[in-house]
Amino acid sequence: MGRFKAWFLDQFGVLHDGKSPYPGAISTLEKLAKTGAKMVIIINSSRRASVTLEKMRSLSFDPSLFAGTITSGELTHQYLQRT
């Protein structure tokens, strides 16, 4: 892992194409997780974080590999809850 404490990963176009994982994506994430890397999915989507994690699960990604998910929709939801 070296000098990086966290990895922020966009999902569409980086981890998958919307229909299937890119070759090596899952095994790379598993290897990073074994080093103690903290990985966070980021996406500019109106969806909530839980929906994003379900999408990842449906594409055979293990949601436990990720420390969290940040989406535009989740941030908007949290902001509206506070106001």
N, C-alpha and C positions, 0 to 999 in steps of 0.2 A: 504494500500500500504506500509506503514511503511518506512523502510529505503531505499527501492529501488526506484530509479527515472526512470529507464527504464528497459524494459524486451526485451531481444534479443531472438527471437524464431525461431528455424529451422522449416521449414514447413513439409518436407517429414519425416515421421516417428514420428513426434511430434504432428502436428495439423491434418494431414490427411495421408492416405495411397496411394494417387494418384488418387483414385476414389471417396472417400467419407471422410467427416470429422470423426475423432475419436469421440466416444461418450463423450459428455460433453465439447468438445473443443470450440465450438462456445459460449455456455453459460458461460464458464469460461472466455473467452476473453471479453465478454460483461460485466461481473461482474468486471473484472480488469479495463476496460475502465471507468466504473462508479466511480471508486476510483481515477481517474485522471492518471492512469498508462499510460506511453508512451510505446507503443509496436512497435518493429521493426522486420520485417521478415529478416532472414539471410539465404542464401542458396548458396552452391557452385555449381552454374549452369551457363552455358554460356548465359542464357536468360537475356534479359533486365528486369529492375525492373517493367516496365509497363506490360510486359507479365506475370510476376509472380503475380501481383495484379489481372490481368484478370483471371488467373487460380484459384486464391482464390475466386473470385466472382463466377466463374462457379461451385465451390464446396459449395456455399451458405455462404461464409464468407463475411462480410461487409468490403470492403476495407477501409472505413473511420475509422475503429477501429485501423488502423496501422499508426504510425507516419511516416513510410517509409519502404523501402525495400532495402536491400543491397545484390547484387548478384555479382558473379565473372564477369559475362558478363557486368553488368552495370559499374563496376569499370574499366574494360578493355576499354570499350567504352569511358568513361570519360577521361581516360589516353590518349587514342589515339587522342581525340579531342584537348587535350592541347599540343600535340607534333607536 
